[in-house]
Each structure stands twice: as structure tokens, then as C-alpha cells.
């Protein structure tokens, strides 16, 4: 019984390490050490409480129980009046294993009961009462009673087989209050609710928070919250009684005390790592917010920020008027405070429906300019959601609503306007608009159903933003953000005159010559002369700064549905004759550059020639003097080579070759090394007839050098070359095969992230973790054929989570101790130790490159050189290797991928639905390596070492090797 709880606690702790399981395994006892107290409807509270003479009531059993005990129900139990369970202890309440879950029901004995069960105490000094439910059902049977209240300082865990259902908190009298909140469970501030696999909350209803009213903390690691309802209250609206103000079909998050209407001074927080929230609804006729989750502020909370953090699990098939899945609401008086919604990892929000705005998520600020509703998306998927009006994926209403997207996918959503996103403007005043910062990720295959192609009644078809409806503030990183479908750029008009009063625009905060292409659209009467399209800007998000000083060169990446885009930023509407009707004009400052030609010797041959005021993209002006001359020298070209167009300030320096006297004339020739993707070498000059020994040993990622060849086809292998003319030698390569002991066929994830949703690529990695990674990457027959728990290390013993891995890898000769009797498992591994482990997998003879300047005489010199020769490791730009530095997680993943020939070559080789990380961005050098290491997948081989992912797969269960 309690073993399942302990297993869950172990699993949670393991997520905080790099490996799927970790060192805490040995510390967890295998059996329940507490006493089991039995309860039966036919029992007697004066009995002993064993299975043959059970107690009658849960309350008597709880009073008798001490910390760690279990209460086991032998029959269904009907509570007469509210059950209060309190005391500084942890107790499990369960039915017998293997039997149908026992049911706890309720019979009212007073008119004031609001809950069936109270965990902790509602008044006075808080207790640390921890209650775990397993294989038991709490059923309110649709009476006007809530199932459970978790009081300050206490905790409720719904474990395997625990169900809460049919609770009600509805009093439709036109006075919605905090006694109408949380049909299933109320969680006070300072209290915590946790859901694990195979638990559920279902069939509950309330005016706010059909299943849960959350003022404290809640974690969803598994289980299901389904078919719950927020019904709102009955109000007279225009002389007709209608239901209104329903918030949170499944969960209402608000830092206000239920039943007392007093604000807390600490925020409420929901964390979702797994499980499902599905089939819930906010059903009132008007003002129905958050089919699954509603987050709202409360009065007198100042800058308090309530939070929903989602890194896994699924929110699907929920319905509301605003925010089919999630809504956030802030206002001036009664709804004060901030909201933070964070999506990452494998979070999925799919197939939800909003009758009005925000098929998946609706941020509904009201221009108070005091509070913010913030959505951050670094991973996960928002897909298949629908909104009748606007924002099929996400809707942002007004000032204070903001979204930062650095990863993940918004796809296949639909709405009348803004199939993927709708960004709206608020009231007049400073900064009245909602703002979206698109800094990475993908928006694709969304549809705006009110426009093209369904509406063809105007003189031109309507464009309503299949990808984005932009009527607020939009910041776009053109280098990282992938948007397919149009961005509808709106405006505000004077409703009396029809004149445009405010233009909208896209602020470009990242660009390059190879940036993504974007389609801008608008209505015919919004495309007036002088309209702003792209406004260059600068923003800071996290530790990154995004800026573009001059957007003009990149305007070719923007198209418009029916009007011309003018690419000359000198153009203005006031230029008269050059004005063109209905044009889109780039807005931004022009940068000017200079080109300088210099002789490199202080102006002796010619004075510096400088051309200024050159705009980016213009042809580079040629040196006006033709070919420069210098007495006793021959001009040998410009350094660097003259670029075709201007991209920055440039200085070109003349290169000179000294003329030899006729009496000492000696012809010299150039030897060029064509490394074919390997180490780059400078050209060498030799006198005619010189015999040059080809002793350079280049390296190339995941390839082994086979020698130098005289021909491009690599048929004539040579070890030296005679300089009878200019010569080119060509490097030969063969792909380095995956070592025989390792599994190169199954590409499963061998690294997981931390509980905060990060992967920490720049952190260190321990020796035990490395040994365990390679142990799991062995071929099955090698691993199981050599499996052992015996070793010579005093610090690696039976019961430790890493014992079998280290013992087996030591038996194979792959890992070694730092001393004969000590492995030092928890120490961070060094770069030399890691390279040595890699090199021991392949005993094939190779030529050492001698490319590192700081490993001579080091104990691992030969192994480092061997690993480099196989293309598995590389050093630093200054030619060093830093053998005794601790290796980072990103460096380790990179090297492991090279050993296993797991080498995606670009983002296009990956899958949109993969797990992503906020601290592993596409612009990072380690991006592809980390994604490869943290996602299990099938693949197709591309070339000799590349790959393209075809499907995500699951990770094997390694727990059998940790006992």
C-alpha cells in the first residue's frame, strides 16, 4: 500500500538528476514499516483495529494512527457529518489491494457542513496533516457538498486508484462567492494537493473551479481530471435571468480563501508534469472562462503572481466561452494580480473549443496597466484547438497580456480571425496593446475561417491571419521563428470618417540574409501610402538581447497579398512625385558603411582610398587605381578578398610578393591542402623541386583519416609530393563505425532534464552518471553477458543505484578507478577521463594527429589522440584540449553522439513534437547534440553519418539494473 507512495516519491526525486533513475534508490525501504489499522461499517470503535476486529469509523482509526500508519477499509463507509482528520503525521487511507475500491459517502447531520472530509484544521494553528488516498473513492453522490478541504500546512495525495467524484458547490442565487468554489477539492494557501497515476477527479461541479479550487499548491504527475463543470451563477441580464461568471471547468487558481473571501499574501501555483485534463467545461451563457483552468486575481494582492507551469501531460477536449483550455483574467478592482503560464517540454494542449476567444489559451487583461498576464512557451504543442471569434491557439486581449515564444509548436488551430494567434489592441493611452514576442519555435497550418478562402464577397478576398492576426504589438525574430501562413497586419480607423488613425506593424528583432520568409496581409483600405510594415527594434528576454539596427536589407523576405512593398527607406509619403498609392513602406534608420583600400605600408605606394556613405547590399566599389604597383614587388591581391556587396565597414589591404634578382632567381610553388571537411591548413610555399613530406593528420567529426591523395577522386594515395608546380593534395576519409560493443541502431534518449524544465547543458556530469550512460548504450547481449555487481572499489557497493553499471563497465575495461580501490563515483568527470572512456571502445590502430598543445606527457595523451583520430573529440580554437577541466553536459552529449554516429545535421532533421528545453536554443552550438541526446526516436540514415528523425519513441525501463 504505502510502497506505491514511496515509489512515487522516488520517481519525483529522480527527475531532478540527469539520469532517469539515480542514487536515492538504495535509501527507499522496500516494505511499509507502519501499522495497518482496519475499519469496517460493521466494526466497533472500542475494538483493537486488526483485520478480525476492525474499528467502525475512519475518525477513530486516524486518532489511533501514528506517523507512517495505514488505515485499510474492509467495507464501504458512510460518513455522518463532516470528518475532520488532523494531526502532525502522515497516514495512508486505502482499500485492500486487488479488491474493488471502497467508497466513502456522506450523510448530512447539520445544515452547515460544506465538506465531507477536512484534512488539517480550518481555524487556529495549522497542522502538518499528510493524507494519502489509494484504491478508495470519495463520492458526494451529487449532494450539495464538497468532497475534501485541504487546510493550511496539510497535504493530500491522490495515489493509485484514488477517485474523488460528484462533489457540488453551487448556490445559484446571484451572489457568487467563495462558498461556491471547488466542487471536488478546496486547497487552502499553504496546503498542497498531488495527483499520481491512476487517480481521478470527475463529475464535480461548482460556480468556480468545478473539480478543484486552488489557493495553495497542486502537482499533477499523472491521473485524470475529467467531466467536471463550472456553471456560474444566475444573474438578471437585460431583464432575463441568465447564467454568467463561470471560471475553471476543472481548476480555478486564485489566492483567495474559500468560504471567507479574504486574500492571501502568497500566490497559488499549479504544476503539471503528466496526466490529463479532459472533457471539462465552463458552461455559463456569458463570461465562461477556462474550460480546464481559470486563473484570476483577487483584491488587495498587489503584485502577487499566480502560476500554472506545464512541462508534460495533456489538456484536451475542454470547452468555454473564453479560453477553451486555459484563461487568465485581471481587472481594476476585484481581480487584481498577475498571472504566469509556462509551457515547456512535452506539454500538449489540443482539441479544445472556445465559443468566443482563445481556443486553447485566452489572456484577458483589461488595460489597467497595473497587472500582467504572461504566457511563456519554450516547448510543447498547441494544436487542433478552435475559437469561433479569434485566436484559435492563443488570444491576447489588451495591455498587460504578453506572450514570449522561444520554442514549441502552434499548429492546426482555427478561428474566425487569427488561426494561430490573435493579438488585440486595448483602450487608448500609453502602451494600450497586447504584445507577443516570437523568438523561436513554429507556427504552421493554422486557419482563419472568416477570411480567405471562405469569404469572397468583397472586391478582394479578406485576409484574417491564418497564422497571426496582428492588431497589437508583434516582435519577430526572423532568424529563429518559423511562421507559415499569413500575418494579418491590422490598423485602427475612425468609425465616423473611416480614416486610418493608427498603423500596426511588425517589429523585426532578429534577421539575416537567410532568414525565414513571411507573408504579410491586410485589407485593401488598410494598405495606404506610408504604411509601416517592419520597424527595427531591440528587446531583452532572459539573458538574450535581440536587435536589428537596419531592417532594410531583409525586407525581401516579406511579401504582401496585393500591394507593393517599397524597399527604399528614404521614401516617405511627403516626397510628392515619388509617392505611390497603396504601398507598404519599410520604417527604420538606414546604416551607412565605408570601404577602405590601403597599401599596408603607410601609404608609400598609394594613399588610402576611402568610399563612405555606402548602404548595405550595394556593390563594393573597385579600387580606382587599377592594379597597385610598388617598386621591387608584385601585387598579390587584397586581404581579405574583396566582397561583391557591402555588408559592413571593410578594409582591404594590398598584399605584395618581393621580386627576386635574376642572378638568384628561384621559382616557388604553392602546396594547397584540400581537407574535404576536416582540419583547415594554410597554403604553403616551396622552392621548385622541394620534396614535401605529408605529415599532417587532420581530424573530422565522426570520420577517420585515411591519408593524403594526389587526385580528387582519392585513388592515388601518397605520403610526399615533389614541388614541380602548384600542387593540391586531398584528404581521404572513412566514416568511423559505431564500436562493436555499443548499440548504434536504437536511438533512445540517454539524458533527461531537471524538475524545473531545464536541461543545463553547461553543468558538469559525474563519473557514475557517465558510466551508467555507456552501460545503457551497450548492446543488450554485451551488457547482460557481462553483468556483475562485483568490483574492486571500496566506494561502489551493493545497493547503490550505479553499482551494476560501474561494476560491469570496469569488468569490460572501459572505466577505471581514480585509484586502485576507489572509483570516486560522485566526482565530476574530466575531459581526459571522458576521452579515455570513448577511446577504449575502439582498439583499431590509427595515426595520432598531435593537434593538441597541452597534452604532452599527460596520462591520457594516447587515448585523447586516439579519440581525436576517430573524430569523436575536438579541442579549442587555440589548439588546446584542457584535459583536466571538467566536461560539461553539452560536451559529453556531443562526444557520445559522435561515438554512436547519431548526427542530425540541421533542425530540419528533427521533429516538431520533440521535447525542447528553454536553455537549449537553436542558436546554441550544442542545440542539435542536446536534442539528439534527450529524445528517443526512429531515424533514416542521411549519407554516411547524418540522420533524419521519423518518429518519437519511448525510453526503455532501466530499473531492473538498479537493485
N, C-alpha and C positions, 0 to 999 in steps of 0.2 A: 504494500500500500504506500508507505512513505518512501519506498525506494524510488517510485516514479518522480516524486517531488525532488529527491536528491539528484536523480538523473537529469532533471531539467536544470537545476542549479549548476550542475557540472557543465551542461551544454552551453549555458549562458556565459560562464566564465571562460570556456574555450574560445568563444568568438572573439575574445579580447587578445588572442595571440595570433601569430602568423599562421599557425597550422590548424587544421580542422579539429584536432584534439591536442591536449597539452599536458603539462606536468602535474596538474591538480588531480589526475585520475587516481593516484595512489591514496590521496587523502580522503577519498569518499568511501565511507563504510558500505559494505555490500548488503546489509540487512538492517531492518528497523530495530533500534535498540530500546524504544519506548514500550510502554504497556498498552495493550488493547483493552478498551472498555466497551462492553456490548450494551446495546439499547434495543428494546422491543416494545411495541404497543401493549403487549401483554405482560411486561415486566413489572418490577417493583423498585421504587427508588430507595428502599431500605436494603435491597439485595447487594451481593458482593460486586456484581457487574461483570462476571465472567460469562462465557457463552451459554452455560447451562442455567445460570441465574442472573439474567440481564436486568439492567435498570430500565425504568419506564420512560424517562424524559431525557432529551438531549441536554437540557439545562443542568440536571443533576450530574450527568456524566461529565460535562465541561467543568463543573465545580470540583469534581474529584480529580480530573486530569491534571497532570503536571507537564512541564515543558517537554515536548517530544512525544507525547502520548497520542494514541489514535482512538477515535470513537467510531465503532462499527455498528451500522444499523442492520438489524435482523428482520425488520419489517418496515412498511410504510409508516410515517409518523404524521399525525395531525397536531399542529400547534394550536393551543387555546390561548389566544392573545399573543403579544409580541414576545419573541425570545431574545434576551439580551445575553451575549457571550462576551465577557470582559475579564481581563487579567493579563499580566505580563508573561505570556507564554505562547508557544506555537503548538497548535493542535490540528490534526487531520480528521475530517469527518467524511466517512466513506461507507459504501455498501460492500458486501463480501465480494471478493474477486471472483470473476466468472459468472456472477449472477446478474440478472436484470437490475438496473439502477433502482434503488429505493427512492420513494417520492416523499417529500416533505410538503404538506399542505397547511392551510390556515383556517381557523375559525375565530372570528372576531369576538372578544369578550368586553371591549369598551368601544365607545364611539370615537375615541381619539387616536387609535393606532394608525400610523402611517406606513409601517413596515412590518413584514413578517419576522425578520431577523435583524438585529443590530449588533455589529461587530465593533467592540470597543465601547466607549461611553460618549454620548452626545453632549453632555454637560460636564463642567468641572475639569479636574486634572485628567489629561489624556493617558491612556494605557497603550502598551505595545502588544496588542492582541493580534496574533497572526493565525488566520484560519485558512486551511486548505480543504477544498472540496474535491472528492474523487468518486466517480461512479455513483452519483447521487443527483436527484432532481429536486429543485425548489420550484414549486408550481403554485402560483397565486390563483389559478383557476378563474381568471378574468374577473375577480372581485376588484373593488376599488381599493387596492392595497399594493404597495410596492414590495418587492421581494427582499432586498437587502440594503442596509445602510452601512457603509464602512466609515467609521468615525476617525477623528484626528489621531494620528500616531499608530493606527492599526493597518492591517494588510489582509486582503482576501485574494487567494489564488484559486482560480478555476482550472483544475488539472484534468487528467484523462477521464472522460465520461461524466464530467460535471455539467449540468444544464440548469439555467435559470430561465423561466418562461412565464408568460401570461400575466406579468405584473402590469398595473394600471395606475397612472397619476393624472387623472382627468377630472376637472371640475369646470365644465364649460358654462361659466356664469358671467362672462365678460370681464373678469378680473384675473387674468393670467398672472400667477405669482409663483414664488419659488416652491410652494407646496404642490404645484402641478408639474414638477420636473422629475425626470428619471423613472420611467415605468418599471424597469427591471432592477437597477442598482444605482444608488447615490454614493459618490465617493467624495468625502469632505477634503478640504485642504489639509495637507499633512498626512493624508491617508493614501493607500495605493491599492490598485486592482491589477491583477496579472492574469492573462489567459494563455493557456498552453494547448497543445494539440488535442483534438477530440473533445474540446469543451465547447459550449454554445450558450448564447443568449438569444431567445427567439420568442416571437408572438407578443412582445410587450408594447405598451403604448403610453404616451404622455403628451401634454401640450408641448413641452420642450424636452428633447432627449428621450426618444421612445424606449431605447434599451438602457442607456447609461447617461446620468447627469454627472459630469466630471468637473470637480473643483480642485482636485488634487492631482495625482499621477496615475497613469494607466499604461501598461505594456501589453501589446498583443503580439505574442510569439507564435501563436497558432490558434486553431479553433475557428469558430464561425459566429458572426453576429448577423442574423437574418430575419427578414419578415417582421420587423418592428416598425412602429409608426409614430410620427409626431403629427398630432391632429390640430393643434392650435386651439383657439377659443372662439366663442360666438360673439360677434360684435354687430351692432346696427350700422350698416354702411349704406348711405343714400336711402335710408328708410327700410332697408331689407336686412334681416339677420343673416350674416354670412360668417363662415369660419375664416380666421385670419391668425397671423403670427405663429406659424408652426416652425420650429427650429430643431434640426437634427433628428432625422428619422431613426438613426441608430444611436448617435452620441452627440450630446451638447457639451461643449467645452466653455466654461465660464467661471471666473474667480469670484463667485458669489455663493454664500452659504445657503443651501437648500433649506426651505421652511422658515428662514429668518430674514431674508432679503438684506443681508449685510455683506459688504465687500470684504474680501480677504486682501492681505498685503503681500501675497505671494502668488505667482501665476499658476495656471493649470497647464498640464503637459500630457500629451498622448504620444507614445512611441509605438510604431507598428513595424515589426520585422518579418511577420509571416501571417498566416491565417487569411480569412476572407470576411469582407463586409458586403453583403449582397441582399438584394430584394427588399431593401428598406425604403421608406418614403416619408417626405413631408407633404401632407395632403391638403392643407387648408386652401380655400378658394383663392385667397390673396396672401401675399407675404409668406410664402412657404420656402424656407431656406434650408439647404443642405440635406439632400436625400439620405446621405450616410452620416456626414459630420457637419455640424454647425459650430462656428467659433464666434462668440460675440463678447464685447467688453461689458463692464459694469461701472456704475457710477463711483466717483471718488477714487479711481485706481491709478490716476496719474499716468506714468509711462509703463505700466505693467504690460508684459508681452506674453500672452497665452500662445502655446506652441503645439503643432502637430508635425511629427518627424516620422517619415515613412521611407524605409530602405528595403522593404520586401513585402510580400503579401499582395492581395488583390482586392480592389474596391470595384464592384461591378453591379450592373442592373439595378441601380437605385434611381429614385425619381424625386424631383422637387420643382418648385417654380423657378428658384434661383440656385444654381449650383447643384446639378444632378447628383454629384458625389459629395462635394465639399463647398461650403460657403464661409466667408468671413465678413463681419459687419462691424462698423464703427460709426458713431454719431456724436453729436454735440453734448448731450446732457446725460442720458441714462446708459449709453452704450460706449463708455469711454475705455481707452486702452488700445494696445497694439496686438497684431497677430503675426505669427511666423509659421509658414507652411514650408516644409523642406522635403523635397523628393530626391532620392538617390538610389543607387544600386539597382535592384530588380523590382522596384515598386511598379505596380500595374494599376492604372485607373482606366477602366474600359466599359463601354456599352451602358453608360448612364444617360439619363434623359432629363433635360430642364425644359419646362413649359415656356420659360421666358429667356433667361440669360445664363450662360455658362454650363454647357453640357457636362463637363467634368468639374470645373472649379469656377466659382464666382467670387471675386473680390468686390465688395460693395461698400466702399467708403462714401462719405457724403460731403467732402470738401471742407471739413472742419479745419484742415491744415494743422491739426494738433496730433493726429494719430496715423499710424501706417499699418496697412495690411500687406505683408511681404511674402511672395512666393519665390523660393529658390529651387531651381531644378538642375541638378548636376548629373542625373541619371534617371532611369526608369522610363515608363511608356505611358502616354495619354492617348488612347486610341478608341475609335468606334463610338465616341460619345456624340450626342445630338442636343441642339438647342433650337427652339422654334424661332427665336428672335436673333440673337447674336452670340458669338463666342462658342463654337462647337466644342473646342477644347478648353479654352480659358477666356473668361470675360473680366475686364478691369473697368470699373465704373468711373472713378473720379480721382481727384487729388488724394494722395496718401496710399493709393493702390499701386504697387510696383512689383515687377517680376524680373528676376535675374535667371537667365538660362545659359548654362555652360556645358550641358551635355544632355543625353537622353533623346527621346523622340516624341513628337506630337504628330500623329498621323491618322488619316482615315476618319476624321471627325467631320461633322457638318452642322451648319446653322444658316439662318437667313443671311446674315452678314458675318463675315469673319469665320470661315470654316474652321481654321485652326485657332486663331486668336482674334479677339476684338478689344481694341484699346480706345476708350472713350474719353471725351473731354468733360470737365465738370462745369461748375459755375464760373462766372467771370472773376478776375482777380489775379493776383500773382500766383504763378505755378498752379493753374487750376486743373491740370490734366493728369490722367493716369500715365504711368511710364513703364516701358518694357525695354530691357537690356538683353539683346540676343547676342551672346558672346561665344556660343558653341552649341553643338547638337544639330538636330534635323527636324524640320517641319515639312511634311510631304503628304501628298494625296488627300488633302482636305477639300471640302466643297462648300461654297456659299450658294445656298439653294434659291435665294431671292433674286439672284442676278443671272448672268450668263451661265448655262445656256437655256435656262427655263423661261426667262422673261425677254421677249423680243418685240415689245410693244412700242418702244421709243424709237426715235430716229436712229439711234445707235443702241446696241445692246448694253445693258447695265453691267458694271463690274463692281462686285460687292466684296471682293477679297477672299478668294478661295483659300489662300494661306493666312492672310492677316488683313483686318480692317484697321487702318491707322487714322484715328481722329484725335490722338493724344500726343504722347512723346514716344518715339521709337529710336533706339540706339542700336546700331547694327555693326558687328564685326565681320566685315566681308571676307576675311581670311579663314574664319573658323566656323561661321554659321552657314548651314546648308538649307536654303529655302526653295522649295519647288512649288509653283503656283503663284498667283499674283498677290502683290501687296497693294491694297486699295488705299491711296492717299487722299484723305478727305479734306474738308475745309468747313468753316462756319460762314453762313451767309445772313444778311439782314432780311428777315422774313417779310419786311414791307417792301424794300426796293429790290431784293434779290441779289444785291451786290455782295461780293466776297469781302468779308471782314478779317478773317484770319486764315492764312495758309497753313497747312500741315506739311511736314517734311520728314525725311529720314536722316538721322544723324549718323554719318559714317565714322566709326571709331576704330577701324582696322581695315587695311587694304594692301593689296599687292597686285602686280601685273597679272598674276594667275588666279585672282580671287574668283569666288563664286559669281555667277550671273544672276541678276534679279529682274523680275518683271514688275514694273510699277504701272498701276492703272488708276483711272479716275473717270468721272462723268465728263461729258462734253463741256458743260457750263462751268466746270471746276478747273479746266485746263487753260486758264487765261495767261496772257503775256506777263512775264515776270514772276511766274510761279516758282516757288522753291522746291527743289527735288532732293538734293543731298546737301546737308550742312555739316561740314567737317567739325569734329569736336574732340574733346578729351574727357574721359571718365576714369575713375579708380574704383575697382571692385576687388575686395580682398587685398592681396598683395600685388595685383596686376594693374598696370596703367595702360589704357587703350587710347591711342591718339592718332589723328591724321591732320597734318598741317595744311595739306593741299589736296583736295579730293579730285581736282580736275582730271588728272591722268587716268583715273579709274572710272570715269563716267561711261566709258564704252561698255562697261559691264551692266549698265542699266538700260532697259528698254521701256517703251510706253505703248499702251494699246492703240492710240490713234493720233498722237501729236508728236511733233519733233522735239528732240532734246538738244538744246544748244550747248555746245561744248566749250564755248569761249566765255570764261568767267569775267572778262572785261565788259561783256554785254549787260546792259540794263534796259529797262523799259523806257528810260528817258532819252535814249540815243536817237530817237526820231526815225530817220530813214532806215536805220538798221533794225528797227523793231519789227518783229514778226508776230502776227496774231496767233494766239493759242499755242504758245510754245512752253516748254519746260526748261527752266534755266538753272544751271548749277550755281549754288551760292557758296562762296568761300574765298579766302585770301589766296592770291597767287604767290607761289615761291619762285624766286629767280636765282639762277646759278651762274657760275663763271667757269671758263675753260682757260687754262694757262699752259703755254708751251715754253719750256726752259731748256737751256743747253746743259745744265747741271754743273757748270764750271764757272759760275759767277758772271755770266754774260760776256765771256771772252769771244765766243763765236757769234752769238746773236743775243740781243736784248730779249727779256721775257715778253712774250706776246700774249696779252690777256683780252678775252672777249667776255663781257659781262651782260647781265640782264637777259639771260637765256632761260626760256621756260622749259620745264620738263617735257621730254618727248620730241623736242626739236632736234634736227640733225646736228651732230657735233661739227663745228666749223673746222676746216682744214688749216694747217699751218700755211700762212700766206707766202712764206719764203721758198716754197717748193721743198727740195731736198737740202737740209742743212749741210754746211761744209765746215771743216776745221783742218788747219794745216797739220799734216803728218798723220791724220786719222781718216778713217772711213766711217760714214754714218751707218749704224747698225740697227736703226729702228727706234721706236718710242717705248718707254717703260712707264706705266703699263701700256698694252696695246690700245690704240685709240678706239673708244666705243662708238657705235653707229649713232646713238642718240644720247641726249643729255638726261641724266638721272640724278646727278648731284654735282657739287663742286668737284672739278677734276684738274689734276696737274700731270702733264705728260713731259717726261724728261728724256732728252736725246741720249742715245747710247752710242759710244764710239769704240771702234776697233783700231788699235795702233798699227800703222803701216810698217812692215819690216823693210830694212835696207836690202838692195838687190844682192849684195855680197853675202848676206846671211839669210837669204830667203828660205823659209821653211813653210810648206803648205800644212795647214791644220784642218782637221775634220771633226765633225760633231757626232758623238755617240748618244743616241736617244733610247731611253728605256720605256717601252710600252708595257705597263704593268697589268693591263686588262682588268682593272678593278681592284688591284692590290695597292701596296705602298707606292706613293709617287716619288720619283727621283728626278733631280735636276739634270739637264743635259750636261755632258762632259766633253771637253775639247782635248784632242790629242794630235801630236805631230804625225805626219804621214808615215806609215809603216809600223807604228806602235802596235804591239800585241797586248790587248787588254784582257786580263782575267776577269771573268764574270762571277764575282764572289758575293754579290748582293743577294740576300734572301728576303724577298718581300713577303708580306702577310696579307690575307684577305679573309673576311668574315665567313666562317664555315667552309673554307676551301683549304686544301693542302697544295703547296707549291711543288711543281714537278720539274722545274728547271727553265732555262732560257732557250729560246728557239730563234733561228735565223730568219724564219719565214712566218708570215701572218697566219698561215694555215696550221702552224705548230707541228710540222713534220720533220724538221731538221734541228734536232737538239744539239746545242753547242755549249762548251764551257769557257771559250775565249773567242775573241774576234780581232782580226787584223785590220787596222785603220788604213785602208786603201782608198777611202772615200767616206762620205757621210753614211753612218750605219744606224739601223734601228734593230734592237733585239726585243723579242716578245716573251712575256711571262706565260708559262703554261700552268694550268690549274686542274685539279680534280676535286669534286665535292667530297668533303670529309664525311664518311659514313657514320651513322649512329653506332656507338660502340656495342659490341655483341651482347653485353650484359644488360643494356638499357632498352626500355620499351619506347621505340620511336613511332609506333603505329597508333597508340591510343593517346590522344592529346587531351587529357583531363587536367583540370586546374590543380596546381600544387601549392598555391598561395591563396589565402582568404584575407579579408580585411579585418578591421577593428570594429568594435561595437559602435563607435561614433561615425561609421560610414566611410572612413578614410582607409587608404592602403599604405601610407607612409613610405614612399619609395626611397627617401633619403635616410631612413632609420637603419640601424645595424641589425644583424641577424646572428643568432647564437650557433655554436658548434653542434649542439644537439639538434637544432632545427634543420641545419644543413644535412647532417647525417640522415635524419628522418625523411627529408625530401628525396634524397637519392635512393634511400631504401624503398620508398614507394614507387620510384621511377624504374626500379629493376624489372626485368621480365619476370613474370609470375613463377616460372619454373626455376629461375635463378634464386629468387627471394625465398621461396618455400623449400627449395632443395638445400639451402644453406642456413635455414632459420635456426637461431640459437639464442639462449639467454645468458650464455657464459662468456666471460671476458676477463681480462687481467687488470681492470681498472677498479680501484677502491671506491671511486665516486660514481660508478654506474652499477646499480644493484637491482635485484628483483623487485618488482612493484613500481618502479619508475616508468613513466609513460614512454620514455625513449630507450629503455633497456634493450628490447629486441632489435630496434633499428641500429643502435650503435654496436651491439654485440655482433650482429650479422655482418655489418659493413666492415668491422675490424677483422672478422674471420676471413672475409674476401680480400683483405689487404688494401682496401680503398681508403679507410680512415685510420689514423694513428693517434696515440695519445700525445699530450704535450710533454709527458714524462712516461716512463715505463709503466708506472702504476696509477697514473692519473690522466683522465680524458679532459677534465675541465669543461663539462657539457654546457654550463650556463654562460661561459665567456663568449664575447663577440669574436667571430672568426675573422682572420686577417685575409688580405688579398692573396698572399703567398700560400696560406693553408688551403684556400679555396681552389687556386690554380692547381695545386698539387693533387687534390682530390680528383679534379677533372682529368689531369694527365694520366693518372693511374688506371683509368678505364681503357686506355689505348696504348698497347706496348709496341706498336708499329714503329720502326726506325724512321726518323725524319731529320732534315738538316735544321740546326738551330740558326735563328736569324741574327742573334746578337744585337737585337734592336733596342734593348733597354739599358740605360746608362747606370742604373743604381742597383743591379742585382749581382754584380760580380762578387763571388765568394759567399753569397747568401746560401743557406742550407737548401733552399728550394730552387736554386738557379736553373738546374737542368729541367725540372718539372715545369717551371714557368716558361722556359724556352720551348718545351715540347707543346704545351697548351697553346702558345702563340703560333707555333708552326701549323697546328691543326685549324687555325682561325677561330679559336674559342675565346681567347682573351685579347685585350688590347691595352695599351698604356695611355699616357697623357701626351698632349701636344709637344711638351718639352723633351720627349724621349724617355721619360722616367716611368716606372711601374708602381712605385710606392708599395713594396712588398709587405711591409709591416703595418700599413694602415688598415683599419677595419673596413671591410667591404660593406657597401650599402645594399639594401634590399633590391634596389633597381639594378645595381651592377650584378648582383647574384642572379637575378632573373634573366638578365641579358646573357650571361655566360651559360646558364643552364639551357636556355633556348638554342644557343649555338651548338652545344653538345648534342642536343636532341634533334637538330635540324628543324626546329619549329620557328619559322622565319617569315611571317607575313611581311610584305614589302610596303604596303600602304594602307590607309584607312579603308579603302575600297575592298580590301581583302577580309574585313571583319563583318560583323552583323550588327544591325541597329539595336536588336533586342538584348545585346550582351550586358553584363554587369559593368558599370562605369564607376569612376571614382573622382571626387571633387579635387583631389590633389594629384591627379594624373591627367593632364590636359593634352589634347592633340599636338600642341606646340612644344611639349616637353620632349627631350631627347629619348626618354625611356618609355614614351607612350605605348608604342606597339609591343615592346617587350613585356610591360606590365599587363596589358590586356591579354596577351597570349598566355601568361602565367596564371591569370585569375579567372579564366573562362574555359570550361570543358566544352569540347566541340569536335565534330567531324570536319574533314577538310579534303580538298583536292590539291594535289601537288602542282605547283606552278614552276616550271623549269626544274633545275636541279635542287635548289634549296628553298624556294619560295612556296607559299601555300595560300589557298583561299578557303575561308570557312564556308561550310554548307549548312550546318545545323548545330545548335547548342545541345549539350548532353549533360548527364548527371555525374557527380563525383562518386567514386567507389567508397564503400564503408570500410574504414581502416581500424575500427575499434578492436577487432579481434587480435591485432598485433600490439595492443597497449595494455594487456592484462598480465 
